[in-house]
Amino acid sequence: MPSLYSLKSWFTKVLNPVLSLAIKLRLSPDAFTVLGVAGAGLAAFGVLQCSALIVTLGCIVRLAGANLDGALARAQGTASRLGFVKNELGDRLADFILIGSFACLPIVTGDWRLLALVLFAAIASALPTVISLLGYAKGAPRLNGGPVGKTERCLIAVLTVLVLQFYADGAAVLRFAMWVLIFGAIATAFLRRRTIASILASKGFDV
């Protein structure tokens, strides 16, 4: 599944100094889970301000937090099921905050159909994760990546706000972006489901 997730190894190297400092300070991985959610909050503020720059900065913080919490837990040898659950909940909350913030436009304009579409896109963004977790519970590896994973969702948010800054018909832009997120989530979930089915079948498990 080609996606921006392939850049994770590069991003991890960029974050190595932060990880090393966190290890020395004996920080909890939960701190970075919270940081990721806070980054989504900053990006959401950027959406409200219609500032692509703020959204970009928030998304970088959001992705850094999502990268560092697991990396720190593994480095400290403290990885656990509880930590895994908190990590996933933090990721999903961050997604919902970021995508849900686009509801500000239909709320202001009173376009309730568009509002419903935004909320549906925010909920649908969790579908690939649900499929991955179901596969993980059956013995498949935890799948990440796209074509529309969390990195791509952040990019879509940045591009959407960037276009909104210069394009008058905000409702049309937002509607298009939400459909991209929805169909992207469905396509990603389908591809992950197919990959999981193949992996489990190769291990002799029923799918």
SERO-4910 file (N, C-alpha, C, O; in steps of 0.05 Angstrom, whole numbers):
BEGIN
 pado doro    nc1    nc2    nc3   cac1   cac2   cac3    cc1    cc2    cc3    oc1    oc2    oc3
  Met    A     17    -24      0      0      0      0     18     25      0     26     34     21
  Pro    A     23     37    -23     40     60    -25     28     84    -10      4     89    -13
  Ser    A     44     98      6     33    121     21     56    137     32     79    129     29
  Leu    A     49    159     44     69    176     57     81    163     81    100    172     93
  Tyr    A     68    141     90     78    126    114    107    116    109    122    111    128
  Ser    A    114    114     83    141    104     77    162    125     86    186    118     88
  Leu    A    154    149     92    172    170    102    177    168    132    192    183    143
  Lys    A    164    148    145    166    147    174    195    142    183    203    154    203
  Ser    A    210    126    169    238    121    178    254    146    177    270    151    195
  Trp    A    249    163    156    263    189    155    254    207    178    271    220    191
  Phe    A    228    208    183    218    225    204    228    216    231    233    233    248
  Thr    A    230    190    235    241    179    260    269    188    264    277    195    287
  Lys    A    286    188    243    313    198    246    314    227    253    331    235    270
  Val    A    296    243    242    295    271    248    288    275    278    298    294    291
  Leu    A    271    258    288    262    260    316    280    246    336    275    248    360
  Asn    A    301    233    327    319    219    345    331    236    368    332    226    390
  Pro    A    339    261    363    349    277    385    327    282    407    334    282    431
  Val    A    302    285    398    280    289    418    276    263    433    272    263    457
  Leu    A    278    240    419    274    214    432    297    210    452    291    200    475
  Ser    A    321    216    445    344    212    463    341    229    488    346    220    511
  Leu    A    331    254    485    327    272    508    305    261    526    307    262    550
  Ala    A    284    250    513    261    240    529    270    215    545    261    211    567
  Ile    A    288    199    534    298    176    548    315    185    572    312    173    594
  Lys    A    331    205    569    348    216    591    331    227    613    337    225    636
  Leu    A    309    241    605    291    254    624    271    234    636    256    241    654
  Arg    A    271    209    626    252    189    635    223    197    632    207    193    650
  Leu    A    217    210    610    190    219    605    172    194    600    182    173    591
  Ser    A    147    197    605    128    176    599    119    178    570    116    200    559
  Pro    A    116    155    557    105    156    529     79    170    527     72    181    506
  Asp    A     63    169    549     37    183    549     40    213    543     22    225    533
  Ala    A     64    224    551     68    253    546     67    259    516     57    280    508
  Phe    A     78    241    500     78    245    472     50    239    459     43    250    439
  Thr    A     35    220    472      8    216    463     -8    241    466    -24    249    449
  Val    A     -5    254    490    -19    279    495     -9    301    476    -24    318    467
  Leu    A     17    301    470     29    321    452     16    318    424     10    338    411
  Gly    A     12    293    416     -1    289    390    -29    300    389    -37    312    369
  Val    A    -44    296    410    -71    307    411    -70    337    412    -87    351    400
  Ala    A    -51    348    427    -48    377    428    -41    389    401    -50    410    393
  Gly    A    -24    374    386    -18    382    359    -42    384    341    -45    402    325
  Ala    A    -60    364    344    -85    364    329   -102    388    337   -116    400    321
  Gly    A   -101    395    363   -116    418    372   -105    444    360   -120    461    352
  Leu    A    -78    446    357    -66    469    344    -74    470    315    -80    491    305
  Ala    A    -74    447    302    -82    446    274   -111    454    271   -118    468    252
  Ala    A   -128    445    290   -156    453    289   -159    483    292   -177    495    280
  Phe    A   -143    495    310   -143    524    313   -136    537    286   -147    558    279
  Gly    A   -116    525    272   -109    536    246   -132    534    226   -135    552    209
  Val    A   -148    513    228   -171    510    210   -191    533    217   -201    546    198
  Leu    A   -195    538    242   -214    560    250   -204    587    241   -220    605    234
  Gln    A   -177    591    240   -165    616    232   -160    616    202   -152    637    191
  Cys    A   -166    594    188   -161    591    159   -132    597    153   -126    612    135
  Ser    A   -114    586    169    -85    590    165    -72    563    160    -69    546    177
  Ala    A    -63    559    135    -50    534    127    -23    531    142    -15    508    148
  Leu    A    -10    553    149     15    551    164     11    539    192     26    522    200
  Ile    A    -10    549    206    -15    538    232    -24    509    231    -16    493    247
  Val    A    -40    503    211    -48    475    207    -24    457    202    -22    435    213
  Thr    A     -6    467    186     19    451    180     35    446    205     43    424    211
  Leu    A     39    467    221     54    465    246     40    445    265     53    428    278
  Gly    A     14    448    267     -1    430    285      1    401    276      3    383    292
  Cys    A     -1    396    250      1    369    239     28    357    244     31    333    249
  Ile    A     49    373    242     76    363    247     79    354    276     89    333    282
  Val    A     68    371    294     68    363    323     52    338    327     59    321    342
  Arg    A     28    337    314     11    314    317     24    288    308     22    268    322
  Leu    A     38    289    285     52    265    275     77    259    291     83    235    295
  Ala    A     90    279    301    113    274    319    105    260    344    118    241    353
  Gly    A     83    269    356     73    256    380     66    227    375     71    210    391
  Ala    A     52    222    352     44    195    345     68    177    340     66    153    345
  Asn    A     89    188    331    114    173    325    129    167    351    139    145    355
  Leu    A    131    188    368    149    186    391    137    169    414    153    158    430
  Asp    A    111    168    417    100    153    441    107    124    439    116    112    458
  Gly    A    103    112    415    110     84    412    140     79    412    150     60    424
  Ala    A    155     97    400    185     95    399    196     96    427    215     81    433
  Leu    A    186    114    443    196    117    471    189     92    487    206     83    503
  Ala    A    165     82    484    157     58    499    175     34    492    183     19    510
  Arg    A    181     31    466    199      9    458    227     13    469    240     -6    477
  Ala    A    237     38    468    264     44    477    266     40    507    288     31    517
  Gln    A    245     45    522    246     41    551    238     13    560    241      6    583
  Gly    A    229     -3    541    220    -30    547    194    -30    563    189    -48    579
  Thr    A    178     -9    559    153     -7    575    128    -11    557    106     -5    566
  Ala    A    132    -21    533    109    -25    515     90    -45    528     98    -65    539
  Ser    A     64    -39    527     44    -56    540     18    -53    524     14    -36    507
  Arg    A     -1    -71    530    -27    -70    517    -42    -44    525    -55    -32    508
  Leu    A    -39    -36    550    -52    -12    559    -41     12    544    -56     30    535
  Gly    A    -14     13    541     -2     34    526    -10     34    497    -15     55    485
  Phe    A    -13     10    486    -22      8    458    -50     19    455    -56     34    436
  Val    A    -68     13    474    -95     23    473    -96     54    476   -110     67    461
  Lys    A    -80     65    494    -79     94    498    -68    107    473    -77    129    466
  Asn    A    -48     95    461    -37    105    436    -58    107    414    -61    127    401
  Glu    A    -73     85    411    -94     85    390   -116    105    396   -126    119    378
  Leu    A   -124    107    421   -145    126    429   -136    155    424   -151    172    414
  Gly    A   -110    160    430    -99    186    424    -99    193    395   -106    215    387
  Asp    A    -92    174    378    -92    177    349   -120    183    339   -123    202    323
  Arg    A   -139    168    348   -166    172    338   -178    198    348   -192    212    333
  Leu    A   -172    206    372   -181    231    383   -169    254    367   -183    274    360
  Ala    A   -143    252    361   -130    272    345   -142    275    317   -147    297    308
  Asp    A   -148    253    305   -161    253    278   -188    267    280   -195    284    263
  Phe    A   -204    260    300   -231    271    302   -230    301    307   -246    316    297
  Ile    A   -211    310    324   -208    338    330   -201    353    304   -213    374    298
  Leu    A   -182    343    289   -173    357    265   -194    358    243   -201    379    233
  Ile    A   -205    334    237   -226    334    216   -251    347    225   -264    361    209
  Gly    A   -259    343    250   -283    355    260   -282    385    261   -303    398    260
  Ser    A   -258    397    262   -256    426    263   -266    439    238   -274    462    238
  Phe    A   -267    424    216   -277    435    191   -307    439    192   -319    451    174
  Ala    A   -320    430    213   -349    434    217   -355    464    222   -378    472    220
  Cys    A   -335    480    228   -339    508    233   -353    522    210   -370    539    214
  Leu    A   -345    515    185   -356    529    162   -386    523    158   -402    541    156
  Pro    A   -394    497    158   -423    492    155   -439    501    178   -463    508    175
  Ile    A   -428    502    202   -443    513    225   -448    542    222   -470    552    227
  Val    A   -428    557    212   -431    586    208   -451    592    186   -468    610    188
  Thr    A   -450    576    164   -467    581    141   -495    568    144   -513    573    129
  Gly    A   -497    550    164   -523    536    167   -528    514    147   -550    506    142
  Asp    A   -506    504    135   -508    482    116   -507    456    131   -485    445    135
  Trp    A   -530    445    139   -530    422    157   -523    396    142   -513    377    154
  Arg    A   -528    395    116   -519    372    101   -489    370    100   -477    349    102
  Leu    A   -476    393     96   -447    393     96   -436    387    123   -415    373    126
  Leu    A   -449    396    144   -441    390    171   -442    360    176   -423    348    187
  Ala    A   -463    347    167   -466    318    170   -444    304    154   -433    284    164
  Leu    A   -436    315    131   -415    303    115   -388    304    130   -373    285    130
  Val    A   -383    328    142   -358    331    156   -356    312    180   -336    299    184
  Leu    A   -378    310    195   -378    291    218   -376    262    209   -363    246    222
  Phe    A   -388    256    187   -386    229    176   -357    223    168   -347    201    172
  Ala    A   -343    243    156   -315    239    148   -298    236    172   -279    220    172
  Ala    A   -304    250    194   -288    248    218   -291    220    230   -271    209    240
  Ile    A   -315    209    229   -320    182    240   -308    161    221   -296    142    230
  Ala    A   -311    165    195   -301    146    175   -270    144    176   -259    123    168
  Ser    A   -257    165    185   -228    164    186   -217    142    204   -194    134    202
  Ala    A   -234    132    222   -226    111    241   -228     83    228   -218     64    240
  Leu    A   -242     81    206   -247     55    194   -221     39    188   -220     15    194
  Pro    A   -201     51    176   -176     35    171   -164     24    197   -154      2    197
  Thr    A   -165     40    218   -154     31    244   -170      8    255   -159    -11    266
  Val    A   -197      9    252   -214    -12    262   -207    -39    248   -204    -60    261
  Ile    A   -203    -37    221   -196    -61    206   -169    -72    215   -165    -96    218
  Ser    A   -150    -54    219   -123    -62    228   -124    -76    255   -110    -96    259
  Leu    A   -139    -64    273   -140    -75    300   -154   -102    300   -147   -120    316
  Leu    A   -175   -106    284   -188   -132    282   -169   -153    272   -169   -175    281
  Gly    A   -153   -145    252   -133   -164    241   -111   -170    262   -102   -193    264
  Tyr    A   -103   -149    277    -83   -153    297    -93   -172    319    -78   -189    329
  Ala    A   -118   -170    326   -130   -188    346   -130   -217    337   -130   -235    353
  Lys    A   -131   -221    310   -131   -248    300   -103   -259    295   -100   -283    287
  Gly    A    -83   -242    298    -55   -252    295    -40   -240    272    -17   -247    267
  Ala    A    -52   -221    257    -38   -207    236    -22   -185    248    -28   -175    269
  Pro    A     -1   -175    234     14   -152    244     -3   -127    243    -22   -126    227
  Arg    A      4   -108    259    -11    -82    259     -4    -67    234     19    -58    231
  Leu    A    -23    -63    217    -18    -49    191    -22    -19    194    -40    -10    209
  Asn    A     -5     -4    181     -7     25    180     -4     34    151     -2     17    132
  Gly    A     -4     60    147      0     70    120    -26     74    105    -48     72    116
  Gly    A    -23     82     79    -46     91     63    -58     70     46    -57     46     52
  Pro    A    -71     79     25    -67    104     12    -76    129     27    -66    151     21
  Val    A    -94    127     46   -101    151     62   -100    144     91   -120    138    104
  Gly    A    -76    144    102    -72    140    131    -71    167    145    -79    187    133
  Lys    A    -61    168    170    -62    193    185    -44    214    172    -50    238    174
  Thr    A    -21    206    160     -4    226    147    -18    239    124    -17    264    121
  Glu    A    -31    223    108    -46    234     85    -69    251     94    -76    271     81
  Arg    A    -82    243    116   -104    260    126    -95    287    135   -108    307    131
  Cys    A    -71    288    147    -59    314    154    -53    330    129    -59    354    129
  Leu    A    -42    318    109    -36    332     84    -62    343     71    -62    365     62
  Ile    A    -83    327     71   -108    336     60   -119    360     75   -130    378     63
  Ala    A   -116    359    102   -125    382    118   -110    407    111   -121    429    108
  Val    A    -83    405    108    -67    428    101    -75    439     74    -78    463     71
  Leu    A    -77    421     54    -84    430     27   -112    443     26   -116    462     12
  Thr    A   -130    431     41   -157    442     41   -158    471     52   -170    488     40
  Val    A   -144    475     74   -143    502     85   -128    521     66   -135    544     63
  Leu    A   -107    511     54    -92    528     35   -110    537     12   -109    560      4
  Val    A   -126    519      1   -144    526    -21   -166    545    -10   -174    563    -24
  Leu    A   -176    540     14   -197    557     25   -187    586     28   -203    604     27
  Gln    A   -161    589     32   -151    616     35   -153    633     10   -154    657     11
  Phe    A   -154    619    -13   -153    633    -38   -177    628    -57   -178    639    -79
  Tyr    A   -195    611    -48   -218    603    -65   -244    611    -51   -248    605    -28
  Ala    A   -261    625    -66   -285    637    -54   -306    616    -45   -318    619    -24
  Asp    A   -309    595    -61   -331    576    -55   -321    555    -35   -313    533    -42
  Gly    A   -321    563    -10   -311    546     11   -326    520     14   -315    499     20
  Ala    A   -353    521     10   -369    498     14   -362    476     -7   -361    453      0
  Ala    A   -357    484    -31   -349    465    -52   -323    452    -46   -319    428    -50
  Val    A   -304    468    -37   -277    458    -30   -279    438     -7   -267    416     -8
  Leu    A   -294    446     13   -297    429     37   -311    403     30   -304    381     40
  Arg    A   -332    405     14   -347    381      6   -329    361     -9   -329    337     -4
  Phe    A   -312    372    -27   -294    355    -42   -274    341    -24   -268    318    -26
  Ala    A   -263    357     -5   -243    346     13   -254    324     31   -241    304     36
  Met    A   -279    328     40   -291    308     58   -297    282     42   -293    260     53
  Trp    A   -305    284     17   -309    260      1   -283    246     -4   -282    221     -4
  Val    A   -262    261     -8   -235    248    -11   -228    233     14   -218    210     12
  Leu    A   -233    245     37   -227    231     62   -244    206     66   -234    185     74
  Ile    A   -269    208     59   -288    185     62   -280    162     44   -277    139     53
  Phe    A   -277    168     18   -270    147     -1   -242    137      4   -236    113      0
  Gly    A   -224    155     13   -197    146     20   -197    127     43   -182    107     43
  Ala    A   -214    132     64   -216    115     87   -227     87     78   -217     67     88
  Ile    A   -247     87     61   -259     62     52   -238     46     36   -236     22     40
  Ala    A   -224     60     18   -204     46      1   -181     35     19   -172     12     14
  Thr    A   -173     51     38   -151     42     56   -160     18     72   -145     -2     76
  Ala    A   -185     19     83   -195     -3     99   -197    -28     82   -191    -50     91
  Phe    A   -206    -25     57   -209    -48     39   -182    -61     33   -179    -85     34
  Leu    A   -162    -45     27   -135    -55     21   -123    -68     46   -110    -89     43
  Arg    A   -127    -57     69   -116    -69     94   -131    -96     99   -118   -115    107
  Arg    A   -157    -96     94   -172   -121     98   -162   -143     80   -159   -166     88
  Arg    A   -156   -136     55   -146   -155     36   -118   -165     44   -113   -189     42
  Thr    A   -101   -147     53    -74   -155     62    -76   -173     86    -61   -193     88
  Ile    A    -93   -166    105    -96   -182    130   -106   -210    123    -97   -229    133
  Ala    A   -126   -211    105   -137   -237     97   -115   -254     84   -114   -279     89
  Ser    A    -98   -242     68    -76   -257     56    -56   -268     76    -47   -290     75
  Ile    A    -49   -250     96    -30   -258    117    -42   -281    134    -28   -300    139
  Leu    A    -67   -278    142    -79   -298    159    -83   -325    144    -79   -346    156
  Ala    A    -89   -323    118    -92   -347    103    -66   -362    100    -65   -387    100
  Ser    A    -44   -347     98    -18   -359     95     -9   -373    121      7   -391    121
  Lys    A    -22   -364    144    -16   -377    170    -36   -399    177    -33   -412    197
  Gly    A    -55   -403    158    -74   -425    163    -98   -417    180   -112   -434    190
  Phe    A   -101   -390    185   -124   -381    201   -148   -376    183   -145   -369    160
  Asp    A   -171   -380    195   -196   -372    181   -199   -342    182   -193   -329    202
  Val    A   -209   -331    160   -212   -302    159   -241   -294    163   -248   -271    163
***
